[in-house]
Amino acid sequence: MAVTIKDVAKKANVAPSTVSRVISDSPRISVSTKKRVRKAMIELGYHPNVNARNLAVRSSQAIGVIMPSSAETALQNPFFPEVLRGIGSMAHETEYSLYVSTGGDDVQSFEEVKRMVYGNRVDGIIMLYSRKNDPIMNFLIKEKFPFVVVGKPYENESQITYVDNDNVQASKELTGHLIEFGHQNIAFLGGTTDLVVTMDRLEGYKHALEAANIPIKDDFIIHDEFLRSSGRKAVEQLFSLSKPPTAMVITDDLMGLGVINMLEEFGLDCPEDISITSFNNLYLAEITRPPLTTVDIQIYKLGIQSAKCLIELLKTKDEPAKRVIVPYAIKYRSSTRKL
């Protein structure tokens, strides 16, 4: 026979209503009583009826996670499984489940978000990207639906809670490292131009060149998807120039791996012929040959902090918007050399 609230109440020597309040984590119940009731629940093997409880409090006890593109494409980049691992860790700790969007394109993703919101499928949403004029972000703002962004919002920055790194400074520092090594012909390979992270890292790259009085060359700036194939295409483009670069700032490790593989096909060597720097510090960046000099943006921590911010927002509806900046660190490895 299934264990009931009454059984738990009897064992903990409290009223059934007290057990219900402990399950909903009511602040009206003392810590000692909560401990006693939860101990009784564990000893009896009692599991609350989450669906019934959520229906009563109009909560799904779920968090929606929105990818920048279809889940199938996004998950090719190890950044997303790692940030999801961080979100999942905090969600598990606070007894939330995850609802990850699987939309095939922007239109499908938007429709899926509307189903999440209007169907009460999630209590709040974490967006794993920030781009210009994004219809999903605009919709969430209009509906006053709780959400957090991993990345700096393009606009309404003071009104939106977000978790990010200082990407401008990180890119400036990374480019400065190449300049200190004597490089002046430095290319930039970034994601698509509508992504705020691309804009910030491009801005930092330009700041570093300007500070060193190095001309900014449009031919040296390329934008594409955060995929390995993009790195291959970039090498073809850059090394068809009459004067190719001697170094590159790449805004994603997966692109960096594509660049290194393509260099081999061109009969070029990293770092002898070209120095490579990158972002994210994926596990692959350390084991590739040569190991990549890259910015460790603490992806797992970005995930944890975004989930933590959203849960705080869900618990305190009038929680003010906040900005959480996760520190970065450049991991200097052997993909760069002094000229």
HELIX and SHEET records of a PDB file:
HELIX    1   1 ILE A    5  ALA A   12  1                                   8    
HELIX    2   2 PRO A   16  ILE A   23  1                                   8    
HELIX    3   3 VAL A   31  LEU A   44  1                                  14    
HELIX    4   4 VAL A   50  VAL A   57  1                                   8    
HELIX    5   5 ALA A   71  ALA A   74  1                                   4    
HELIX    6   6 PHE A   79  GLU A   93  1                                  15    
HELIX    7   7 ASP A  106  TYR A  118  1                                  13    
HELIX    8   8 PRO A  135  LYS A  142  1                                   8    
HELIX    9   9 GLU A  157  GLN A  159  5                                   3    
HELIX   10  10 ASN A  167  GLU A  180  1                                  14    
HELIX   11  11 VAL A  196  ALA A  211  1                                  16    
HELIX   12  12 ASP A  218  PHE A  220  5                                   3    
HELIX   13  13 ARG A  228  LEU A  238  1                                  11    
HELIX   14  14 ASP A  253  GLU A  265  1                                  13    
HELIX   15  15 TYR A  283  ILE A  287  1                                   5    
HELIX   16  16 ILE A  299  LYS A  315  1                                  17    
SHEET    1   A 6 SER A  97  VAL A 100  0                                        
SHEET    2   A 6 ALA A  62  ILE A  66  1                                        
SHEET    3   A 6 GLY A 124  MET A 127  1                                        
SHEET    4   A 6 PHE A 147  VAL A 150  1                                        
SHEET    5   A 6 THR A 161  ASP A 164  1                                        
SHEET    6   A 6 ARG A 323  ILE A 325  1                                        
SHEET    1   B 6 ILE A 221  HIS A 223  0                                        
SHEET    2   B 6 ILE A 186  GLY A 190  1                                        
SHEET    3   B 6 ALA A 247  ILE A 250  1                                        
SHEET    4   B 6 SER A 275  PHE A 279  1                                        
SHEET    5   B 6 THR A 293  ASP A 296  1                                        
SHEET    6   B 6 ALA A 329  LYS A 331 -1                                        
END                                                                             
